[in-house]
């Protein structure tokens, strides 16, 4: 099992930047494919970005490609989401997710991830 704790959310103006962090417990962090999802009010939770166990491979939703960067530090058991050029439509609760069974990072459905953090709010003002 793994426990995930997100941090780094907040209020930012459009065009600004934020970096989210997700700290994972346990000694097997490198066993997990990691991902970020987000959920805006009244909408379903959607995939944002995923990263392989080694950190070499990444995958992004079209809506954030070129603006967001996912990375991980396996020595610190932490995954990050650097968000640049933020837009009001990026406003959502952002969730970190993990799963040890996945064979690919191109997994965008919430049901395929076994472990979730509690979420961190990101609000982008216009």
C-alpha positions in Angstrom: 0.0 0.0 0.0 1.0 3.6 -0.4 -0.4 6.8 1.1 -0.3 10.0 -1.0 -0.3 13.6 0.3 -0.6 16.5 -2.1 0.5 20.1 -1.4 1.3 23.3 -3.2 -2.2 24.4 -4.3 -3.4 27.9 -4.0 -4.7 31.0 -5.7 -2.8 32.4 -8.7 -3.6 34.9 -11.5 -4.0 33.8 -15.0 -0.6 33.4 -16.7 1.1 32.5 -13.4 2.7 29.3 -12.2 2.3 26.8 -9.4 4.2 23.6 -8.5 2.3 20.8 -6.9 3.9 18.0 -4.9 2.7 14.6 -3.9 4.6 12.8 -1.2 4.2 9.0 -1.0 4.8 6.8 2.0 6.4 3.4 1.9 9.6 1.9 0.6 8.3 0.8 -2.9 7.7 4.1 -4.5 9.5 3.0 -7.7 6.9 0.2 -8.1 4.2 2.7 -8.9 3.2 4.5 -12.1 2.1 8.0 -10.9 -0.4 10.4 -12.3 -2.2 13.7 -11.7 -5.9 14.1 -12.2 -8.1 17.1 -11.6 -11.8 17.7 -10.9 -13.6 21.0 -11.5 -16.9 21.8 -9.8 -19.7 19.9 -11.5 -17.4 17.9 -13.7 -15.9 14.4 -13.7 -12.4 13.8 -12.6 -10.0 14.0 -15.6 -6.5 12.8 -16.4 -3.8 15.5 -16.5 -0.4 13.8 -16.7 1.3 10.4 -16.0 4.9 9.4 -15.4 6.7 6.0 -15.6 8.3 4.3 -12.6 11.8 5.5 -13.7 10.6 9.0 -14.6 11.9 8.7 -18.1 8.5 8.6 -19.8 5.7 11.1 -19.4 2.2 11.5 -20.9 -0.1 14.5 -21.0 -3.7 15.5 -21.7 -3.9 17.7 -24.7 -5.3 20.5 -22.6 -2.1 20.9 -20.6 0.5 19.8 -23.1 3.3 22.4 -23.3 2.2 24.1 -20.1 2.5 21.4 -17.4 5.4 19.2 -16.6 5.2 16.0 -14.5 8.4 14.7 -12.8 9.4 12.5 -9.9 12.2 12.2 -7.4 12.4 8.6 -6.4 14.9 9.3 -3.7 12.4 11.6 -2.1 9.3 9.5 -2.8 7.7 12.5 -4.4 6.0 13.4 -7.7 5.6 17.0 -8.9 3.4 18.9 -11.3 4.9 22.1 -12.5 2.1 24.2 -14.0 2.9 27.3 -16.1 0.8 29.7 -18.1 -2.2 28.9 -16.0 -5.7 29.6 -17.2 -9.0 30.0 -15.4 -10.1 26.7 -16.8 -7.3 25.0 -14.9 -9.2 25.7 -11.7 -9.9 22.4 -10.0 -9.0 20.1 -7.2 -5.8 18.3 -8.2 -5.3 14.7 -7.1 -2.3 12.5 -7.1 -2.8 8.8 -8.1 -0.7 5.7 -8.0 -0.9 2.1 -9.2 1.7 -0.7 -9.2 -0.1 -2.9 -11.8 -0.1 -0.6 -14.8 2.1 -1.6 -17.8 1.8 1.8 -19.5 1.5 5.4 -18.4 -1.2 6.1 -21.0 -3.9 5.2 -18.6 -6.4 8.0 -18.2 -9.3 6.4 -16.3 -9.7 6.8 -12.6 -10.8 3.2 -12.1 -7.3 2.0 -13.1 -5.6 3.7 -10.2 -5.8 2.1 -6.8 -4.4 4.8 -4.6 -5.4 8.5 -4.3 -4.4 11.5 -2.3 -6.9 13.9 -0.7 -6.5 16.6 -3.3 -5.2 20.2 -3.3 -7.2 23.1 -4.6 -5.9 25.2 -7.5 -7.7 28.4 -8.3 -6.8 30.6 -11.3 -8.3 34.0 -11.4 -8.8 36.0 -14.6 
